[in-house]
Amino acid sequence: TSKKTTAFIQSQRRLHVFHLPSYSPDWNPDEKVWNHLKHQELKGHKAKTKDELTFLTHTKLKKMSDDPELVRGIYFRCCIADLFH
């Protein structure tokens, strides 16, 4: 981390930095979104073409983003959220 970044972080009382392992999917909310998409939203769908898969993925991601409770639930299942409870 650069000296300026370190100084900025130290000057922010409410900012806490957590050093994570280089590969830690359990701590990454994006991984939880893709997992939900794959195992819940796209379960049972069998796209026959790449275009169909792209359309299904976009449609399901839009549906997910329109559901704040779902998004909040996915985020809070992430281990990062466990640090704040």
Backbone as ProteinMPNN parsed JSONL, in Angstrom:
{"seq_chain_A": "TSKKTTAFIQSQRRLHVFHLPSYSPDWNPDEKVWNHLKHQELKGHKAKTKDELTFLTHTKLKKMSDDPELVRGIYFRCCIADLFH", "coords_chain_A": {"N_chain_A": [[0.844, -1.178, 0.0], [0.506, 2.226, -0.762], [2.169, 5.094, 0.699], [0.514, 7.344, 0.897], [-2.039, 6.208, 0.755], [-2.011, 4.591, 3.034], [-1.75, 6.595, 4.998], [-4.18, 7.948, 4.612], [-6.065, 5.945, 5.286], [-5.423, 5.585, 7.985], [-6.207, 8.036, 8.961], [-8.92, 7.966, 9.03], [-11.329, 7.43, 11.243], [-13.563, 5.719, 11.34], [-13.108, 3.806, 9.468], [-12.217, 0.56, 8.807], [-9.785, -1.749, 8.026], [-9.557, -4.909, 6.633], [-7.458, -7.561, 6.2], [-7.475, -9.924, 3.787], [-7.16, -13.358, 2.732], [-5.516, -14.174, -0.385], [-7.192, -15.653, -2.087], [-10.39, -15.973, -1.364], [-13.28, -16.974, -1.491], [-15.503, -17.289, 0.212], [-15.641, -14.948, 1.566], [-16.418, -13.1, -0.22], [-18.872, -11.192, -1.54], [-19.717, -11.166, -4.229], [-19.256, -13.759, -5.132], [-21.229, -15.094, -3.733], [-23.52, -14.08, -4.947], [-23.264, -15.11, -7.59], [-23.358, -17.815, -6.97], [-25.969, -18.072, -5.929], [-27.402, -17.337, -8.214], [-26.699, -19.415, -9.982], [-27.504, -21.807, -8.602], [-30.095, -21.372, -7.714], [-31.707, -19.434, -9.205], [-31.195, -20.137, -11.92], [-31.591, -22.801, -11.855], [-32.662, -25.782, -13.262], [-33.006, -24.64, -15.745], [-32.04, -25.035, -19.072], [-30.058, -23.816, -21.169], [-29.753, -23.611, -24.648], [-28.155, -22.276, -26.365], [-25.423, -19.899, -26.49], [-26.352, -17.282, -26.584], [-28.92, -17.594, -25.517], [-28.283, -18.375, -22.904], [-26.975, -16.049, -22.066], [-29.125, -14.215, -22.2], [-30.914, -15.374, -20.308], [-29.316, -15.184, -18.002], [-28.962, -12.378, -17.734], [-31.647, -11.629, -17.41], [-32.362, -12.984, -15.027], [-30.492, -11.887, -13.217], [-31.36, -9.231, -13.219], [-33.899, -9.586, -12.126], [-33.124, -10.47, -9.591], [-31.804, -8.162, -8.669], [-33.908, -6.449, -8.388], [-35.052, -7.178, -6.056], [-34.678, -6.219, -3.024], [-34.578, -7.452, -0.488], [-33.649, -10.016, -1.03], [-31.096, -9.443, -2.088], [-29.934, -8.2, 0.14], [-30.034, -10.355, 1.909], [-28.335, -12.208, 0.643], [-25.928, -10.809, 0.808], [-25.587, -10.595, 3.607], [-25.226, -13.219, 4.285], [-22.697, -13.592, 3.675], [-19.418, -13.974, 4.914], [-18.122, -11.61, 5.656], [-20.086, -9.91, 6.617], [-20.613, -11.181, 8.986], [-18.705, -10.245, 10.698], [-19.652, -7.888, 11.685], [-21.757, -8.335, 13.353]], "CA_chain_A": [[0.0, 0.0, 0.0], [1.302, 3.445, -0.823], [2.19, 5.9, 1.927], [-0.683, 8.202, 0.915], [-3.19, 5.359, 1.076], [-1.876, 4.226, 4.444], [-2.053, 7.793, 5.792], [-5.618, 8.194, 4.517], [-6.757, 4.924, 6.078], [-5.185, 5.858, 9.406], [-6.894, 9.273, 9.343], [-10.361, 7.715, 9.048], [-11.636, 6.697, 12.476], [-14.603, 4.703, 11.155], [-12.697, 2.879, 8.418], [-11.442, -0.578, 9.299], [-9.272, -2.546, 6.916], [-9.367, -6.318, 6.944], [-6.602, -8.211, 5.22], [-8.041, -11.22, 3.442], [-6.295, -14.206, 1.907], [-5.605, -13.821, -1.804], [-8.382, -16.295, -2.642], [-11.303, -16.237, -0.252], [-14.635, -16.809, -2.032], [-16.511, -17.191, 1.27], [-15.65, -13.57, 2.044], [-16.668, -12.267, -1.381], [-20.307, -11.183, -1.855], [-19.948, -11.506, -5.642], [-19.322, -15.223, -5.239], [-22.544, -15.498, -3.215], [-24.505, -13.745, -5.982], [-23.151, -16.096, -8.669], [-23.811, -19.099, -6.431], [-27.434, -18.029, -5.887], [-27.866, -17.346, -9.602], [-26.503, -20.747, -10.561], [-28.199, -22.897, -7.916], [-31.498, -21.054, -7.436], [-32.401, -18.758, -10.306], [-31.046, -20.851, -13.191], [-31.817, -24.229, -11.631], [-33.663, -26.36, -14.146], [-32.934, -24.054, -17.087], [-30.996, -25.633, -19.911], [-29.883, -22.977, -22.355], [-29.239, -24.366, -25.799], [-27.176, -21.443, -27.065], [-24.765, -18.889, -25.661], [-27.269, -16.139, -26.519], [-29.997, -17.938, -24.578], [-27.694, -18.316, -21.564], [-26.764, -14.63, -21.77], [-30.439, -13.635, -21.937], [-31.389, -15.897, -19.019], [-28.485, -14.624, -16.935], [-29.327, -10.968, -17.563], [-33.014, -11.576, -16.891], [-32.377, -13.422, -13.629], [-29.762, -10.895, -12.418], [-32.253, -8.081, -13.076], [-34.923, -10.001, -11.154], [-32.487, -10.474, -8.274], [-31.504, -6.788, -8.255], [-35.178, -5.806, -8.054], [-35.506, -7.744, -4.78], [-33.706, -5.782, -2.025], [-34.453, -8.431, 0.602], [-32.787, -11.088, -1.527], [-29.725, -8.921, -2.164], [-29.478, -8.024, 1.521], [-29.829, -11.69, 2.468], [-27.114, -12.777, 0.063], [-24.782, -10.092, 1.375], [-25.405, -10.904, 5.019], [-24.734, -14.587, 4.441], [-21.256, -13.533, 3.437], [-18.679, -13.928, 6.184], [-17.763, -10.243, 6.019], [-21.173, -9.39, 7.435], [-20.525, -11.799, 10.308], [-17.802, -9.456, 11.53], [-20.344, -6.723, 12.208], [-22.889, -8.737, 14.211]], "C_chain_A": [[0.888, 1.239, 0.0], [1.212, 4.208, 0.491], [0.954, 6.783, 2.026], [-1.928, 7.4, 1.291], [-3.17, 4.98, 2.545], [-2.235, 5.404, 5.336], [-3.55, 8.087, 5.774], [-6.39, 7.216, 5.391], [-6.615, 5.217, 7.564], [-5.917, 7.109, 9.875], [-8.406, 9.091, 9.466], [-10.721, 6.838, 10.245], [-12.625, 5.553, 12.266], [-14.247, 3.66, 10.103], [-11.817, 1.793, 9.015], [-11.042, -1.437, 8.107], [-9.05, -3.967, 7.4], [-8.529, -6.928, 5.837], [-7.109, -9.637, 5.016], [-7.018, -12.052, 2.682], [-6.499, -13.862, 0.431], [-6.806, -14.47, -2.486], [-9.286, -16.672, -1.484], [-12.747, -16.036, -0.713], [-15.714, -16.697, -0.961], [-16.639, -15.766, 1.804], [-16.009, -12.592, 0.929], [-18.156, -12.305, -1.744], [-20.61, -11.526, -3.309], [-20.084, -13.009, -5.834], [-20.677, -15.734, -4.763], [-23.645, -15.211, -4.238], [-24.475, -14.789, -7.091], [-23.633, -17.469, -8.208], [-25.342, -19.152, -6.403], [-28.003, -18.096, -7.307], [-27.813, -18.752, -10.184], [-27.426, -21.792, -9.933], [-29.675, -22.626, -7.613], [-32.216, -20.525, -8.68], [-32.34, -19.541, -11.619], [-31.251, -22.358, -13.056], [-32.934, -24.724, -12.55], [-33.683, -25.775, -15.549], [-31.785, -24.706, -17.846], [-30.905, -24.832, -21.197], [-29.25, -23.801, -23.465], [-28.19, -23.588, -26.579], [-26.544, -20.464, -26.08], [-25.67, -17.666, -25.504], [-28.403, -16.387, -25.531], [-29.487, -17.876, -23.139], [-27.467, -16.868, -21.142], [-28.082, -13.957, -21.419], [-30.975, -14.082, -20.579], [-30.624, -15.27, -17.859], [-28.849, -13.172, -16.679], [-30.712, -10.827, -16.942], [-33.054, -11.921, -15.406], [-31.617, -12.447, -12.729], [-30.611, -9.647, -12.201], [-33.332, -8.39, -12.051], [-34.345, -9.965, -9.741], [-32.254, -9.047, -7.784], [-32.762, -6.011, -7.894], [-35.746, -6.287, -6.718], [-34.503, -7.388, -3.681], [-33.521, -6.763, -0.868], [-33.535, -9.58, 0.198], [-31.332, -10.634, -1.545], [-29.148, -8.763, -0.764], [-29.178, -9.381, 2.155], [-28.58, -12.355, 1.944], [-25.896, -12.122, 0.687], [-24.54, -10.519, 2.823], [-25.066, -12.362, 5.283], [-23.23, -14.649, 4.227], [-20.54, -13.358, 4.778], [-18.29, -12.522, 6.593], [-18.827, -9.667, 6.932], [-21.126, -9.966, 8.84], [-19.633, -10.999, 11.241], [-18.517, -8.311, 12.224], [-21.535, -7.072, 13.091], [-22.388, -9.157, 15.57]], "O_chain_A": [[1.906, 1.282, 0.691], [0.299, 3.995, 1.289], [0.402, 6.957, 3.112], [-2.767, 7.871, 2.058], [-4.196, 5.041, 3.222], [-2.948, 5.236, 6.325], [-4.127, 8.437, 6.804], [-7.27, 7.619, 6.151], [-7.584, 5.108, 8.316], [-6.219, 7.237, 11.062], [-9.095, 9.984, 9.959], [-10.442, 5.639, 10.249], [-12.536, 4.527, 12.94], [-15.014, 2.724, 9.877], [-10.8, 2.076, 9.648], [-11.88, -1.8, 7.282], [-8.435, -4.196, 8.442], [-8.87, -6.814, 4.659], [-7.162, -10.439, 5.949], [-6.109, -11.505, 2.057], [-7.537, -13.322, 0.051], [-7.384, -13.87, -3.392], [-8.981, -17.584, -0.716], [-13.372, -15.034, -0.363], [-16.746, -16.069, -1.2], [-17.644, -15.425, 2.427], [-15.913, -11.379, 1.118], [-18.651, -13.334, -2.206], [-21.651, -12.116, -3.598], [-20.924, -13.473, -6.605], [-21.214, -16.692, -5.319], [-24.585, -15.992, -4.383], [-25.519, -15.299, -7.495], [-24.249, -18.202, -8.981], [-25.94, -20.151, -6.803], [-28.963, -18.82, -7.567], [-28.771, -19.216, -10.803], [-28.056, -22.573, -10.646], [-30.42, -23.551, -7.292], [-33.203, -21.102, -9.138], [-33.329, -19.599, -12.35], [-31.101, -23.101, -14.026], [-34.018, -24.142, -12.597], [-34.303, -26.342, -16.449], [-30.695, -24.897, -17.306], [-31.581, -25.127, -22.182], [-28.329, -24.585, -23.235], [-27.429, -24.162, -27.357], [-27.062, -20.233, -24.987], [-25.748, -17.082, -24.423], [-28.797, -15.483, -24.793], [-30.184, -17.38, -22.254], [-27.734, -16.502, -19.997], [-28.154, -13.209, -20.444], [-31.438, -13.258, -19.79], [-31.217, -14.873, -16.856], [-29.025, -12.773, -15.528], [-30.92, -10.001, -16.054], [-33.704, -11.231, -14.62], [-32.039, -12.197, -11.6], [-30.586, -9.064, -11.117], [-33.647, -7.554, -11.204], [-34.994, -9.489, -8.809], [-32.481, -8.753, -6.61], [-32.69, -5.017, -7.171], [-36.815, -5.839, -6.304], [-33.576, -8.156, -3.423], [-32.421, -6.887, -0.331], [-32.735, -10.054, 1.004], [-30.445, -11.348, -1.078], [-28.007, -9.148, -0.511], [-28.18, -9.534, 2.86], [-27.844, -12.993, 2.697], [-24.939, -12.803, 1.054], [-23.4, -10.775, 3.211], [-24.66, -12.709, 6.392], [-22.58, -15.639, 4.56], [-21.032, -12.659, 5.664], [-18.139, -12.261, 7.786], [-18.506, -9.005, 7.919], [-21.553, -9.311, 9.79], [-19.795, -11.072, 12.459], [-18.042, -7.812, 13.245], [-22.253, -6.174, 13.532], [-23.183, -9.529, 16.433]]}, "name": "protein", "num_of_chains": 1, "seq": "TSKKTTAFIQSQRRLHVFHLPSYSPDWNPDEKVWNHLKHQELKGHKAKTKDELTFLTHTKLKKMSDDPELVRGIYFRCCIADLFH"}
